[in-house]
Amino acid sequence: MNRSGNPLKELIEEKGVLLADGATGTALFDMGLASGYSPEFWNDEKPDNIRKLHQDFVDAGSDIILTNTFGGTRHRLKLHDAQDRVFELNKKGAEIAREIADAAGRKVIVAGSVGPTGELLHPLGALTKSEAQEAFAEQIEGLKAGGVDVIWIETMSAPDEIEAAVDAAIAADMPYVVTASFDTAGKTMMGLAPSALPHVFDANSSKPVAFGANCGVGASDMLSSVLDMTGEAPEAVVVAKANCGIPVIKGDKVEYTGTPEQMGDYACLAADAGAKIIGGCCGTSCNHLAYMRKALDRHLAEGLGSRPTVEEIIERVGPMKNVTSSQNDSTPKRERKGRRRG
């Protein structure tokens, strides 16, 4: 059942800037998860591995841990003939994270990860918005029953799919966070710009606790998106959850170029840019998170720096892979197929 109040909002008010966790997929692959196998199955089959995933991030200093439920809608689980296990797998994922958070000895927020369905919504595809909302509601029911503090809608691209997930969270009387992936010339694959994301929620009766960006194509591009969002909505709680550098194929493995020191610099720049929740996405290990925790704590104790420019960001954490959103007026609108976080 939902915990009383809004623990995420309360912790933000208490601490000012929070550290979220890192990559789920990267860590689970390192533990032996086979490519193409549903990570959500491990909530049932290998719960100790999922406990370790969360515990490592808590030990590294994370204030927020995301459940292992990114692909937990019926549409994603159907790929593994498990569409009838939505409630069970999401509830178990939430319960494991809740167990670790409650034993942490400090306040740790459990966020119920909700990723995209991977389907095209009408009129581009067959899935209607109401059907998408129904699928998200089914997943959120399991997450809520498992005890999450907040619904974390992530790696989104299409405004109508965001709206469907948000409507499901509101109907469940759950606080929610939304992050999109701005990975196509500074916008999402469906053409949503960072500065437009705050306005997706204009018509909602219940506003998000936070919104922002995750995944994408690296820390510099992420920070550019953060500047756009905090410039458009300076009073909002903005999330930055960047990939750990750029992926590089080495043999049969994918490695990310970001070092712990670079991720520490990114965390400090994100805070200077106005982000209030900072974490890592693909490739970000507990070691990276530990460096980010130390760098961020030191930076906050010394006082935030001035708002960085894109040029300063590039100088400190490397070149951007894409142009900024403001430099791109016509973005190709292509559907992302539910890429897994981390």
C-alpha positions in Angstrom: 0.0 0.0 0.0 1.1 3.6 -0.5 3.1 5.1 2.4 1.7 8.2 4.0 2.6 11.6 2.8 5.0 12.3 0.0 8.4 11.0 1.2 10.3 12.1 -1.9 9.1 15.7 -1.6 9.9 15.7 2.1 13.4 14.4 1.5 14.1 17.0 -1.2 12.9 19.7 1.2 15.2 18.3 3.9 18.4 17.8 1.9 18.0 20.1 -1.1 19.8 17.9 -3.6 19.4 14.1 -3.8 21.5 11.4 -5.3 19.6 8.8 -7.3 21.0 5.3 -8.2 22.8 4.1 -11.3 22.3 1.5 -14.0 20.1 -1.6 -13.5 20.9 -3.5 -16.7 24.7 -3.0 -16.5 24.8 -4.4 -13.0 22.5 -7.4 -13.8 24.5 -8.3 -16.9 27.6 -8.3 -14.8 25.8 -10.7 -12.4 25.1 -13.1 -15.3 21.8 -11.9 -16.8 21.5 -13.3 -20.3 20.9 -10.9 -23.1 17.2 -11.1 -24.1 16.1 -12.5 -20.8 13.6 -10.4 -18.8 15.3 -8.8 -15.8 11.9 -8.7 -14.1 12.0 -12.5 -13.8 14.9 -12.2 -11.4 12.6 -10.5 -8.9 11.2 -14.0 -8.5 14.1 -16.3 -9.5 17.1 -14.5 -8.1 15.9 -12.0 -5.4 19.3 -12.0 -3.7 20.9 -10.6 -6.8 18.3 -7.8 -6.9 18.9 -7.2 -3.2 22.6 -6.8 -3.9 21.9 -4.4 -6.7 19.9 -2.1 -4.4 22.2 -2.6 -1.4 25.3 -1.6 -3.5 23.7 1.6 -4.5 22.5 2.4 -1.0 26.0 1.7 0.3 27.4 4.1 -2.4 25.2 6.8 -1.0 22.0 6.8 -3.1 19.0 8.6 -1.6 16.7 7.0 -4.2 16.7 3.4 -5.6 14.6 2.4 -8.6 12.8 -1.0 -8.7 13.8 -3.7 -11.2 10.6 -3.2 -13.1 11.4 -1.1 -16.1 9.9 -3.6 -18.5 7.0 -4.4 -16.3 4.0 -3.6 -18.5 2.0 -6.4 -20.1 3.3 -5.3 -23.5 7.0 -5.8 -22.5 6.4 -9.0 -20.5 4.4 -10.4 -23.4 7.6 -10.7 -25.3 8.5 -13.4 -22.7 5.1 -14.9 -22.5 4.6 -13.4 -19.1 1.8 -10.9 -19.6 -0.2 -12.6 -16.9 2.6 -11.9 -14.3 2.4 -8.1 -14.3 1.1 -7.6 -10.8 3.3 -10.4 -9.3 6.6 -9.3 -10.7 6.1 -5.6 -10.0 5.0 -6.3 -6.5 8.0 -8.5 -5.8 10.3 -5.9 -7.3 8.9 -3.2 -5.1 9.0 -5.4 -2.0 12.7 -6.2 -2.5 13.6 -2.5 -2.9 11.4 -1.6 0.1 13.2 -4.2 2.2 16.7 -2.7 1.5 15.5 0.9 1.9 13.8 0.2 5.3 17.0 -1.4 6.6 19.3 1.4 5.4 19.4 3.3 8.7 18.5 6.6 6.9 15.8 7.8 4.6 16.0 6.0 1.2 13.2 6.5 -1.3 11.8 3.6 -3.3 10.8 4.6 -6.8 8.7 2.3 -8.9 10.3 2.2 -12.3 7.8 2.4 -15.2 9.4 2.3 -18.7 7.7 2.7 -22.1 5.5 0.0 -23.5 7.6 -0.3 -26.7 4.4 0.1 -28.8 3.4 2.9 -31.1 0.4 4.7 -30.0 -2.5 5.6 -32.3 -2.5 7.1 -35.0 1.0 5.9 -35.6 0.3 2.4 -34.2 -2.4 0.2 -33.0 -2.2 0.9 -29.3 -4.7 3.5 -28.1 -4.0 6.0 -25.3 -6.6 4.4 -23.1 -5.1 0.9 -23.6 -1.7 2.3 -22.7 -3.1 3.9 -19.5 -4.8 0.5 -18.6 -1.4 -1.3 -19.0 0.4 1.3 -16.9 -2.4 1.2 -14.3 -1.9 -2.6 -14.0 1.8 -2.2 -13.4 1.4 0.6 -11.0 -1.1 -1.4 -9.0 1.6 -4.0 -8.4 4.2 -1.4 -7.5 1.9 0.3 -5.1 1.0 -3.0 -3.4 4.7 -3.6 -3.0 5.2 -0.4 -1.1 6.9 2.1 -3.4 7.0 5.7 -2.4 6.7 7.2 -5.8 6.1 6.1 -9.4 9.1 6.8 -11.6 8.1 7.1 -15.2 11.3 7.0 -17.2 13.1 6.9 -20.6 10.0 8.3 -22.3 9.8 9.7 -25.8 6.2 10.4 -26.8 4.0 13.0 -25.0 0.9 10.9 -25.4 2.6 7.9 -23.7 3.8 10.1 -20.9 0.3 11.4 -20.4 -1.1 7.8 -20.3 1.4 6.8 -17.6 0.8 10.0 -15.6 -2.9 9.5 -15.8 -2.5 6.0 -14.4 -0.3 7.2 -11.5 -2.8 10.0 -10.6 -5.7 7.5 -10.8 -3.8 5.3 -8.3 -3.3 8.3 -6.0 0.5 8.0 -6.3 3.0 10.8 -6.5 5.1 10.6 -9.7 8.3 11.6 -11.5 8.7 11.7 -15.2 12.0 11.6 -17.2 12.4 11.6 -20.9 15.4 10.6 -23.1 16.6 13.5 -25.2 18.7 11.5 -27.6 17.9 12.7 -31.1 19.5 16.0 -32.0 18.7 17.3 -28.5 15.1 16.1 -28.4 13.3 12.8 -27.9 12.8 10.5 -30.8 9.3 11.7 -31.0 10.3 15.3 -31.2 9.8 16.5 -27.6 12.2 19.2 -26.6 13.5 19.6 -23.0 11.9 23.0 -22.6 8.6 21.5 -23.7 8.6 18.7 -21.1 7.3 20.9 -18.2 4.2 21.8 -20.2 3.2 18.2 -20.8 1.8 18.4 -17.3 -0.1 21.7 -17.6 -3.5 20.1 -17.7 -2.9 17.6 -14.9 -4.7 18.0 -11.6 -1.7 16.5 -9.8 1.7 17.8 -10.9 4.9 15.7 -10.9 7.1 15.8 -7.8 10.0 16.1 -10.3 10.7 15.8 -14.0 13.8 15.7 -16.1 16.0 13.5 -18.3 17.6 10.1 -18.2 19.6 7.9 -20.5 20.4 9.9 -23.7 23.9 10.1 -25.2 26.2 11.2 -22.5 26.8 13.7 -19.6 27.4 16.8 -21.7 24.2 16.4 -23.7 22.3 15.6 -20.5 23.5 18.8 -18.9 22.4 20.8 -21.9 18.9 19.4 -21.5 19.0 20.3 -17.8 19.9 23.9 -18.7 16.9 24.0 -21.0 14.5 22.6 -18.4 15.7 24.7 -15.5 15.6 27.8 -17.7 12.0 27.1 -18.6 10.9 26.1 -15.1 13.4 27.5 -12.6 11.3 26.6 -9.6 10.8 22.9 -10.6 12.6 19.9 -9.2 14.6 18.7 -12.2 16.1 15.2 -12.5 19.4 14.5 -14.3 20.3 10.8 -14.7 22.9 10.6 -17.4 24.6 7.7 -19.0 28.2 7.0 -17.9 29.8 8.5 -21.0 29.4 7.0 -24.5 29.0 3.3 -25.2 31.9 1.6 -27.0 31.7 -2.0 -28.4 34.7 -4.1 -27.2 34.4 -7.6 -28.4 31.1 -9.0 -27.2 30.8 -6.4 -24.5 29.5 -2.8 -24.3 31.7 -0.5 -22.2 31.0 3.1 -21.2 33.7 5.8 -21.4 32.8 7.8 -18.3 35.3 7.6 -15.4 34.2 8.0 -11.8 36.0 11.4 -11.7 34.1 12.6 -14.8 30.8 11.4 -13.3 31.7 13.4 -10.1 32.3 16.5 -12.2 29.0 15.9 -14.0 27.1 15.6 -10.7 28.5 19.0 -9.5 27.7 20.6 -12.9 24.2 19.2 -12.8 23.6 20.8 -9.3 25.0 24.1 -10.6 22.6 23.9 -13.6 19.7 23.6 -11.2 19.0 19.8 -11.0 17.8 18.7 -7.6 17.9 14.9 -8.2 21.1 13.6 -9.8 22.0 10.1 -10.7 23.4 7.8 -13.4 21.9 5.7 -16.1 23.5 3.1 -18.5 27.0 2.1 -17.4 26.9 3.8 -14.1 28.2 1.5 -11.4 28.1 1.7 -7.6 31.7 2.9 -7.8 30.7 5.8 -10.1 27.9 6.6 -7.6 30.3 6.6 -4.7 32.5 9.2 -6.5 29.4 11.2 -7.3 28.3 11.1 -3.7 31.7 12.4 -2.4 32.0 15.1 -5.1 28.4 16.3 -4.6 28.7 16.5 -0.8 31.9 18.4 -1.0 30.5 20.7 -3.7 27.3 21.4 -1.7 29.2 22.1 1.4 31.4 24.7 -0.4 28.3 26.3 -2.0 27.0 25.8 -5.5 28.9 27.4 -8.4 27.5 29.7 -11.1 25.1 28.3 -13.7 27.4 26.7 -16.3 27.4 27.5 -20.0 27.4 24.7 -22.6 31.0 25.7 -23.4 32.0 25.2 -19.8 30.3 21.9 -19.7 32.1 20.7 -22.8 35.4 21.8 -21.4 34.9 19.9 -18.2 33.1 16.6 -19.2 33.8 16.3 -22.9 32.1 17.2 -26.3 28.4 16.9 -27.0 27.3 14.1 -29.3 24.3 16.0 -30.6 23.4 19.6 -31.3 21.4 21.3 -28.6 17.7 21.4 -28.8 17.6 25.1 -29.6 19.9 24.5 -32.6 17.5 21.9 -34.0 14.1 23.0 -35.3 13.1 19.9 -37.1 13.7 16.6 -35.4 12.8 13.3 -37.1 10.0 11.7 -35.2 10.8 8.0 -34.7 9.5 5.7 -32.1 12.0 4.2 -29.6 11.2 0.6 -28.9 11.3 0.7 -25.1 15.1 0.7 -24.6 16.0 -0.7 -21.2 17.4 1.6 -18.6 21.0 0.9 -17.8 
